Amino acid sequence: MAQWQRGAQAVLALAGLCFGTTGGAPDAPRLDVLLARAGNQVSDFVEQFSDVKCTELVRQEKLGKDDQVELKEESTYDYLVMLTNSGGELSLAESRLPIRAAKPDKKNRSMLLSNGFATLFLVFHPLYADSFKFALAGEESVYGHVMNKVSFQHVPGTRSVAALALRGREYPLELTGMAWIDPETGSIARIEAGSQDTLQDVGLKSLHSKIEFAPVPFADSKTVYWFPAQASVEVETPRQHWRNVHQFTAYRKFTVSTEEQVIKK
């Protein structure tokens, strides 16, 4: 979710994720195979993502004239995402334990607080359907791997993966974007998504996000999954402009340890 003014909050709602329809286009069979592989990969990855934690560095910037940085704050967190599937619905819970918090701004200027954007890969989760239209958009090399580019566009009138929560009310965001997907494994290497000119009446001029993924091996797993490495979020209103960058490093398996003691009377 993201908050850019005091009392204004944007939320990534885990609803309306999709495969969509490919129609009778010549690339439809190839696209269907790619989406099926991406869906299977995301389904498996959801369980892996909930079993790890990492270190998150968040850089918040308030931009002024000519996009010059007026104010910058940096914080570091111990970061954990818990994704659960209950009754056919995915729910997201994020945990951030501060390691180093940013110093409060003496002028009390508002900053963008962004959460949830690293999980935009859920657009391709097969649990949901018919909320996006997909199309092949060529190929491009990412980290030395040839990736298929797949565009996605939210279908109006269906549930959205993102919503702006403002003054107790939620406004769905009409997200469009592009994903870079490994054609052999279905792993997602990059996602870019944005929303423009859809909620200007409530003060949102534009929103753009970019998520970069990188392979993270674990000693106890033969499968190498691509985890979020960096997520950038840029939000602009008619009067203000913010940019946040999240960096995710030091992935390790999350374990819970318990200790029992017998009290002697």
NUTIDO-315236 format. One line per 4 residues: number of its first residue (from 1); their letters; for each residue x, y, z of C-alpha. Coordinates in steps of 0.2 Angstrom, whole numbers, plus 5000, padded with zeros to 4 digits. Layout:
BEGIN
NUM = A = X/Y/Z ~ ...;
# end
This chain:
BEGIN
1 = MAQW = 5000/5000/5000 ~ 5005/5018/4998 ~ 5001/5034/5008 ~ 5006/5050/5001;
5 = QRGA = 4997/5063/5011 ~ 4992/5062/5029 ~ 4975/5053/5029 ~ 4977/5047/5011;
9 = QAVL = 4982/5029/5008 ~ 4984/5018/4993 ~ 4982/4999/4995 ~ 4987/4984/4985;
13 = ALAG = 4971/4974/4987 ~ 4974/4955/4983 ~ 4958/4953/4972 ~ 4954/4952/4953;
17 = LCFG = 4971/4944/4948 ~ 4970/4935/4931 ~ 4974/4926/4916 ~ 4961/4935/4905;
21 = TTGG = 4957/4931/4887 ~ 4968/4930/4872 ~ 4955/4929/4859 ~ 4959/4922/4842;
25 = APDA = 4975/4931/4839 ~ 4989/4921/4830 ~ 5000/4922/4846 ~ 4986/4915/4857;
29 = PRLD = 4993/4897/4859 ~ 5011/4904/4863 ~ 5004/4916/4875 ~ 4993/4903/4884;
33 = VLLA = 5008/4892/4887 ~ 5018/4907/4894 ~ 5004/4912/4905 ~ 5001/4894/4911;
37 = RAGN = 5020/4893/4916 ~ 5020/4910/4924 ~ 5004/4905/4934 ~ 5012/4889/4940;
41 = QVSD = 5028/4898/4945 ~ 5019/4911/4954 ~ 5008/4898/4964 ~ 5024/4889/4969;
45 = FVEQ = 5033/4905/4973 ~ 5019/4912/4985 ~ 5024/4898/4997 ~ 5042/4901/4995;
49 = FSDV = 5040/4920/4997 ~ 5031/4917/5014 ~ 5045/4907/5021 ~ 5059/4920/5019;
53 = KCTE = 5063/4937/5026 ~ 5076/4950/5020 ~ 5083/4967/5024 ~ 5074/4981/5016;
57 = LVRQ = 5081/4998/5013 ~ 5068/5012/5009 ~ 5073/5028/5001 ~ 5059/5041/5001;
61 = EKLG = 5061/5057/4991 ~ 5050/5072/4989 ~ 5053/5080/4972 ~ 5051/5099/4968;
65 = KDDQ = 5053/5109/4952 ~ 5062/5100/4938 ~ 5061/5084/4948 ~ 5074/5090/4960;
69 = VELK = 5075/5081/4977 ~ 5069/5093/4990 ~ 5069/5080/5005 ~ 5076/5063/5007;
73 = EEST = 5074/5050/5020 ~ 5081/5033/5022 ~ 5076/5018/5033 ~ 5081/5000/5035;
77 = YDYL = 5069/4986/5040 ~ 5069/4967/5044 ~ 5055/4963/5031 ~ 5043/4948/5030;
81 = VMLT = 5028/4945/5018 ~ 5015/4932/5023 ~ 5004/4927/5009 ~ 4990/4915/5014;
85 = NSGG = 4976/4906/5004 ~ 4960/4905/5013 ~ 4944/4900/5004 ~ 4950/4904/4987;
89 = ELSL = 4956/4921/4992 ~ 4974/4927/4994 ~ 4978/4939/5009 ~ 4994/4949/5011;
93 = AESR = 5002/4954/5028 ~ 5018/4963/5028 ~ 5029/4964/5043 ~ 5042/4978/5045;
97 = LPIR = 5053/4978/5060 ~ 5064/4994/5060 ~ 5083/4992/5061 ~ 5087/5010/5057;
101 = AAKP = 5072/5023/5056 ~ 5073/5040/5047 ~ 5074/5055/5057 ~ 5058/5065/5058;
105 = DKKN = 5057/5080/5046 ~ 5057/5096/5057 ~ 5045/5105/5045 ~ 5033/5090/5046;
109 = RSML = 5032/5088/5027 ~ 5022/5074/5020 ~ 5031/5059/5012 ~ 5025/5044/5002;
113 = LSNG = 5024/5028/5012 ~ 5023/5013/5000 ~ 5019/4995/5004 ~ 5014/4980/4994;
117 = FATL = 5021/4984/4977 ~ 5034/4971/4977 ~ 5020/4958/4976 ~ 5013/4964/4959;
121 = FLVF = 5019/4947/4952 ~ 5002/4941/4959 ~ 4994/4948/4943 ~ 4999/4931/4936;
125 = HPLY = 4992/4920/4950 ~ 4980/4907/4942 ~ 4968/4908/4957 ~ 4959/4923/4949;
129 = ADSF = 4954/4926/4931 ~ 4946/4939/4919 ~ 4953/4955/4927 ~ 4966/4958/4914;
133 = KFAL = 4970/4957/4896 ~ 4987/4950/4891 ~ 4997/4952/4874 ~ 5014/4947/4869;
137 = AGEE = 5025/4962/4866 ~ 5042/4955/4859 ~ 5058/4949/4868 ~ 5071/4958/4878;
141 = SVYG = 5087/4952/4887 ~ 5087/4954/4906 ~ 5102/4948/4916 ~ 5108/4938/4901;
145 = HVMN = 5091/4929/4899 ~ 5080/4931/4884 ~ 5063/4936/4891 ~ 5046/4937/4883;
149 = KVSF = 5037/4954/4886 ~ 5019/4952/4891 ~ 5008/4968/4892 ~ 4993/4968/4904;
153 = QHVP = 4978/4979/4905 ~ 4965/4979/4918 ~ 4947/4975/4912 ~ 4935/4989/4917;
157 = GTRS = 4922/4984/4929 ~ 4932/4969/4936 ~ 4941/4969/4953 ~ 4957/4978/4953;
161 = VAAL = 4974/4972/4961 ~ 4976/4990/4968 ~ 4965/5003/4976 ~ 4967/5020/4983;
165 = ALRG = 4960/5022/5001 ~ 4955/5040/5004 ~ 4945/5046/5019 ~ 4938/5029/5023;
169 = REYP = 4933/5025/5005 ~ 4943/5014/4992 ~ 4945/5019/4973 ~ 4951/5005/4962;
173 = LELT = 4966/5009/4951 ~ 4965/5004/4932 ~ 4983/4997/4931 ~ 4991/4994/4914;
177 = GMAW = 5009/4988/4912 ~ 5022/4976/4906 ~ 5030/4960/4913 ~ 5046/4952/4907;
181 = IDPE = 5044/4933/4909 ~ 5056/4918/4906 ~ 5048/4908/4892 ~ 5055/4891/4899;
185 = TGSI = 5052/4893/4917 ~ 5038/4906/4919 ~ 5049/4916/4931 ~ 5046/4935/4931;
189 = ARIE = 5061/4946/4930 ~ 5053/4963/4929 ~ 5036/4971/4930 ~ 5031/4989/4927;
193 = AGSQ = 5014/4995/4930 ~ 5005/5012/4932 ~ 4989/5021/4932 ~ 4986/5038/4924;
197 = DTLQ = 4971/5050/4922 ~ 4959/5039/4931 ~ 4958/5046/4948 ~ 4962/5065/4946;
201 = DVGL = 4945/5069/4954 ~ 4952/5063/4970 ~ 4969/5070/4968 ~ 4979/5057/4960;
205 = KSLH = 4988/5063/4944 ~ 4999/5048/4940 ~ 5006/5032/4948 ~ 5020/5022/4941;
209 = SKIE = 5029/5007/4949 ~ 5044/4996/4943 ~ 5049/4980/4951 ~ 5065/4971/4947;
213 = FAPV = 5068/4953/4952 ~ 5084/4943/4953 ~ 5087/4924/4956 ~ 5090/4919/4974;
217 = PFAD = 5097/4901/4977 ~ 5095/4892/4994 ~ 5105/4877/4999 ~ 5090/4867/5004;
221 = SKTV = 5081/4869/4987 ~ 5085/4864/4969 ~ 5073/4877/4962 ~ 5080/4894/4960;
225 = YWFP = 5066/4907/4962 ~ 5067/4925/4957 ~ 5064/4937/4972 ~ 5060/4955/4972;
229 = AQAS = 5077/4965/4972 ~ 5071/4983/4970 ~ 5054/4991/4969 ~ 5052/5010/4964;
233 = VEVE = 5036/5019/4966 ~ 5032/5037/4959 ~ 5016/5046/4963 ~ 5011/5063/4957;
237 = TPRQ = 4997/5074/4962 ~ 4993/5092/4955 ~ 5003/5100/4968 ~ 5016/5086/4975;
241 = HWRN = 5028/5073/4968 ~ 5036/5059/4977 ~ 5047/5044/4973 ~ 5051/5029/4984;
245 = VHQF = 5064/5016/4981 ~ 5064/4999/4990 ~ 5079/4988/4990 ~ 5078/4970/4996;
249 = TAYR = 5094/4961/5001 ~ 5100/4947/5012 ~ 5086/4934/5009 ~ 5086/4920/5021;
253 = KFTV = 5074/4907/5027 ~ 5062/4912/5040 ~ 5061/4901/5056 ~ 5051/4902/5072;
257 = STEE = 5060/4895/5087 ~ 5051/4891/5104 ~ 5058/4887/5121 ~ 5049/4878/5135;
261 = QVIK = 5054/4879/5153 ~ 5048/4869/5167 ~ 5045/4879/5183 ~ 5050/4870/5199;
265 = K = 5038/4873/5214;
# end
